[in-house]
């Protein structure tokens, strides 16, 4: 009897969540005025075109897939460098050179129109807004242009967060994109 009484609140919560999800079929969940994805996008890949430290010709590509059952289109993505506080690890971006397209870097499709793209130096975060939002079932790649690659070699992590369309959108953390940078081989330069 005691076991059943403890499990009843969990069952009630489950029924309440099912009822809430069924109120807006095909739409994202909205709780307390915030919009959530039914199923968030997936971070598929992160890759750089140039692995040499200090290179000023690199593009960092972050590829995301918005599932068919996302519930809402993808409106905004933030990409935040983890542990970029030291000067040697710092990456700054040329936000005006940010690009996006449907597909993956090796198989580009339609160019995606961007709204505001901003970079917050304090938090090392780039914010990219899609205008219009990316609909469900699409794969989109964001191309960021750093002013230069970091001075120090090593593995760098970039946290990716996706936001659905809506005034009060809740960001869903998708994981870390991993980029690896190497110092030029000392034998390469005479």
C-alpha beads as a LAMMPS data file, in Angstrom:
LAMMPS data file: protein, C-alpha beads

190 atoms
189 bonds

1 atom types
1 bond types

-500.0 500.0 xlo xhi
-500.0 500.0 ylo yhi
-500.0 500.0 zlo zhi

Masses

1 110.0

Atoms # bond

1 1 1 0.000 0.000 0.000
2 1 1 2.801 2.429 0.862
3 1 1 4.547 1.731 -2.479
4 1 1 1.369 2.515 -4.439
5 1 1 0.783 5.812 -2.644
6 1 1 4.334 6.953 -3.498
7 1 1 3.941 6.081 -7.166
8 1 1 0.590 7.829 -7.633
9 1 1 2.074 11.342 -7.886
10 1 1 4.446 10.147 -10.629
11 1 1 1.537 8.599 -12.520
12 1 1 -0.439 11.831 -12.143
13 1 1 2.497 13.852 -13.470
14 1 1 2.769 11.481 -16.438
15 1 1 -0.922 11.897 -17.275
16 1 1 -0.649 15.681 -16.921
17 1 1 2.342 15.808 -19.301
18 1 1 0.543 13.571 -21.817
19 1 1 -2.524 15.806 -21.632
20 1 1 -0.378 18.907 -22.092
21 1 1 1.371 17.419 -25.129
22 1 1 -1.947 16.431 -26.675
23 1 1 -3.393 19.936 -26.292
24 1 1 -1.204 21.253 -29.137
25 1 1 -0.577 18.374 -31.545
26 1 1 2.220 19.128 -33.986
27 1 1 3.290 22.157 -31.954
28 1 1 6.065 22.628 -29.437
29 1 1 5.286 22.440 -25.763
30 1 1 4.621 25.744 -24.011
31 1 1 5.038 25.933 -20.244
32 1 1 4.652 29.140 -18.243
33 1 1 4.875 31.162 -21.428
34 1 1 8.161 29.568 -22.602
35 1 1 8.280 27.643 -25.881
36 1 1 10.144 24.307 -25.946
37 1 1 10.969 21.882 -28.748
38 1 1 8.993 18.611 -28.665
39 1 1 12.231 16.990 -29.868
40 1 1 15.293 19.256 -30.029
41 1 1 17.690 19.473 -32.962
42 1 1 20.818 17.322 -33.007
43 1 1 24.381 18.598 -33.283
44 1 1 25.659 16.419 -36.134
45 1 1 29.209 17.659 -36.582
46 1 1 31.739 20.442 -36.027
47 1 1 34.734 20.865 -38.306
48 1 1 37.287 23.521 -39.218
49 1 1 38.766 24.164 -42.649
50 1 1 42.149 25.072 -41.139
51 1 1 43.736 23.319 -38.156
52 1 1 46.918 25.417 -37.912
53 1 1 47.111 27.692 -34.876
54 1 1 47.018 31.410 -35.687
55 1 1 45.627 30.798 -39.194
56 1 1 43.425 33.667 -40.372
57 1 1 41.723 31.745 -43.184
58 1 1 39.650 29.210 -41.226
59 1 1 35.906 28.647 -41.195
60 1 1 34.295 26.697 -38.352
61 1 1 31.272 24.669 -39.527
62 1 1 28.580 23.510 -37.093
63 1 1 25.933 21.200 -38.599
64 1 1 22.543 20.628 -36.942
65 1 1 19.528 18.544 -37.928
66 1 1 16.014 19.645 -36.961
67 1 1 13.911 16.468 -36.565
68 1 1 10.555 16.031 -38.293
69 1 1 8.837 15.961 -34.890
70 1 1 10.607 19.063 -33.483
71 1 1 7.257 20.814 -32.988
72 1 1 8.690 24.256 -33.751
73 1 1 11.215 25.554 -36.281
74 1 1 14.770 26.450 -35.260
75 1 1 15.025 30.225 -34.755
76 1 1 18.419 30.789 -33.122
77 1 1 21.662 29.000 -32.253
78 1 1 24.326 30.067 -29.782
79 1 1 27.874 28.726 -29.913
80 1 1 29.996 29.345 -26.812
81 1 1 33.689 28.578 -26.507
82 1 1 34.431 26.665 -23.331
83 1 1 37.556 27.747 -21.413
84 1 1 38.540 30.527 -23.786
85 1 1 39.550 32.884 -21.012
86 1 1 43.315 33.017 -21.632
87 1 1 44.725 35.128 -24.452
88 1 1 46.407 32.078 -26.067
89 1 1 43.074 30.245 -26.296
90 1 1 40.921 33.202 -27.273
91 1 1 38.907 33.150 -30.510
92 1 1 37.251 36.302 -31.870
93 1 1 34.855 36.266 -34.813
94 1 1 34.086 38.336 -37.870
95 1 1 30.294 38.138 -37.431
96 1 1 29.614 39.877 -40.749
97 1 1 31.223 36.896 -42.514
98 1 1 28.895 34.342 -40.842
99 1 1 27.084 32.162 -43.368
100 1 1 24.520 29.363 -43.237
101 1 1 23.171 26.868 -45.742
102 1 1 20.992 23.778 -45.854
103 1 1 22.973 20.565 -46.037
104 1 1 26.497 19.720 -44.926
105 1 1 29.813 21.391 -45.855
106 1 1 30.586 18.871 -48.618
107 1 1 27.050 18.876 -50.014
108 1 1 25.652 22.395 -49.790
109 1 1 22.135 23.192 -50.855
110 1 1 20.138 26.380 -50.463
111 1 1 21.712 29.432 -48.767
112 1 1 19.933 30.380 -45.538
113 1 1 19.115 34.018 -44.801
114 1 1 20.409 35.213 -41.453
115 1 1 19.028 37.875 -39.161
116 1 1 21.277 39.309 -36.469
117 1 1 24.601 37.610 -35.748
118 1 1 26.318 38.832 -32.601
119 1 1 29.414 38.011 -30.578
120 1 1 29.640 38.574 -26.824
121 1 1 33.338 38.819 -25.879
122 1 1 32.693 38.368 -22.154
123 1 1 30.950 35.011 -22.561
124 1 1 32.775 34.050 -25.799
125 1 1 29.363 33.355 -27.374
126 1 1 28.214 33.797 -30.964
127 1 1 24.460 34.070 -31.514
128 1 1 23.046 33.328 -34.987
129 1 1 19.390 34.090 -35.834
130 1 1 17.725 32.472 -38.861
131 1 1 15.287 34.652 -40.808
132 1 1 13.075 32.781 -41.595
133 1 1 13.494 29.956 -39.047
134 1 1 14.699 26.503 -40.163
135 1 1 11.750 24.160 -40.559
136 1 1 11.488 20.620 -39.218
137 1 1 13.192 17.887 -41.211
138 1 1 16.045 20.117 -42.409
139 1 1 19.810 19.978 -41.866
140 1 1 21.517 23.350 -41.550
141 1 1 25.203 24.262 -41.341
142 1 1 26.508 27.476 -39.792
143 1 1 29.888 28.772 -40.967
144 1 1 31.710 31.038 -38.484
145 1 1 34.788 33.012 -39.545
146 1 1 37.286 33.582 -36.727
147 1 1 39.663 36.517 -37.014
148 1 1 42.339 33.886 -36.433
149 1 1 42.646 30.444 -34.886
150 1 1 43.845 30.338 -31.265
151 1 1 47.554 30.740 -30.491
152 1 1 47.736 27.525 -28.441
153 1 1 47.329 24.080 -29.930
154 1 1 44.963 21.512 -28.478
155 1 1 41.333 20.463 -28.406
156 1 1 38.754 23.249 -28.113
157 1 1 35.127 22.747 -27.133
158 1 1 32.233 24.889 -28.356
159 1 1 28.877 24.464 -26.603
160 1 1 25.914 24.589 -28.996
161 1 1 22.424 25.610 -27.817
162 1 1 19.299 25.675 -30.031
163 1 1 16.229 27.893 -29.548
164 1 1 12.786 27.341 -31.108
165 1 1 10.809 30.126 -32.738
166 1 1 8.881 32.218 -30.219
167 1 1 9.180 35.288 -28.091
168 1 1 10.113 33.368 -24.927
169 1 1 12.061 30.443 -26.382
170 1 1 13.801 27.963 -24.081
171 1 1 17.318 27.034 -25.248
172 1 1 18.169 23.339 -25.449
173 1 1 21.868 22.515 -25.008
174 1 1 22.848 20.098 -27.803
175 1 1 26.393 19.280 -26.754
176 1 1 29.928 20.322 -27.609
177 1 1 31.461 20.710 -31.040
178 1 1 35.119 19.714 -30.842
179 1 1 37.804 21.408 -32.930
180 1 1 41.466 20.378 -32.833
181 1 1 44.263 22.853 -33.603
182 1 1 47.945 22.037 -34.220
183 1 1 51.076 24.181 -34.259
184 1 1 52.807 24.231 -37.640
185 1 1 55.505 21.570 -37.940
186 1 1 58.847 23.209 -37.143
187 1 1 60.433 21.207 -39.988
188 1 1 57.946 22.706 -42.428
189 1 1 59.416 26.213 -42.154
190 1 1 63.163 26.646 -42.852

Bonds

1 1 1 2
2 1 2 3
3 1 3 4
4 1 4 5
5 1 5 6
6 1 6 7
7 1 7 8
8 1 8 9
9 1 9 10
10 1 10 11
11 1 11 12
12 1 12 13
13 1 13 14
14 1 14 15
15 1 15 16
16 1 16 17
17 1 17 18
18 1 18 19
19 1 19 20
20 1 20 21
21 1 21 22
22 1 22 23
23 1 23 24
24 1 24 25
25 1 25 26
26 1 26 27
27 1 27 28
28 1 28 29
29 1 29 30
30 1 30 31
31 1 31 32
32 1 32 33
33 1 33 34
34 1 34 35
35 1 35 36
36 1 36 37
37 1 37 38
38 1 38 39
39 1 39 40
40 1 40 41
41 1 41 42
42 1 42 43
43 1 43 44
44 1 44 45
45 1 45 46
46 1 46 47
47 1 47 48
48 1 48 49
49 1 49 50
50 1 50 51
51 1 51 52
52 1 52 53
53 1 53 54
54 1 54 55
55 1 55 56
56 1 56 57
57 1 57 58
58 1 58 59
59 1 59 60
60 1 60 61
61 1 61 62
62 1 62 63
63 1 63 64
64 1 64 65
65 1 65 66
66 1 66 67
67 1 67 68
68 1 68 69
69 1 69 70
70 1 70 71
71 1 71 72
72 1 72 73
73 1 73 74
74 1 74 75
75 1 75 76
76 1 76 77
77 1 77 78
78 1 78 79
79 1 79 80
80 1 80 81
81 1 81 82
82 1 82 83
83 1 83 84
84 1 84 85
85 1 85 86
86 1 86 87
87 1 87 88
88 1 88 89
89 1 89 90
90 1 90 91
91 1 91 92
92 1 92 93
93 1 93 94
94 1 94 95
95 1 95 96
96 1 96 97
97 1 97 98
98 1 98 99
99 1 99 100
100 1 100 101
101 1 101 102
102 1 102 103
103 1 103 104
104 1 104 105
105 1 105 106
106 1 106 107
107 1 107 108
108 1 108 109
109 1 109 110
110 1 110 111
111 1 111 112
112 1 112 113
113 1 113 114
114 1 114 115
115 1 115 116
116 1 116 117
117 1 117 118
118 1 118 119
119 1 119 120
120 1 120 121
121 1 121 122
122 1 122 123
123 1 123 124
124 1 124 125
125 1 125 126
126 1 126 127
127 1 127 128
128 1 128 129
129 1 129 130
130 1 130 131
131 1 131 132
132 1 132 133
133 1 133 134
134 1 134 135
135 1 135 136
136 1 136 137
137 1 137 138
138 1 138 139
139 1 139 140
140 1 140 141
141 1 141 142
142 1 142 143
143 1 143 144
144 1 144 145
145 1 145 146
146 1 146 147
147 1 147 148
148 1 148 149
149 1 149 150
150 1 150 151
151 1 151 152
152 1 152 153
153 1 153 154
154 1 154 155
155 1 155 156
156 1 156 157
157 1 157 158
158 1 158 159
159 1 159 160
160 1 160 161
161 1 161 162
162 1 162 163
163 1 163 164
164 1 164 165
165 1 165 166
166 1 166 167
167 1 167 168
168 1 168 169
169 1 169 170
170 1 170 171
171 1 171 172
172 1 172 173
173 1 173 174
174 1 174 175
175 1 175 176
176 1 176 177
177 1 177 178
178 1 178 179
179 1 179 180
180 1 180 181
181 1 181 182
182 1 182 183
183 1 183 184
184 1 184 185
185 1 185 186
186 1 186 187
187 1 187 188
188 1 188 189
189 1 189 190
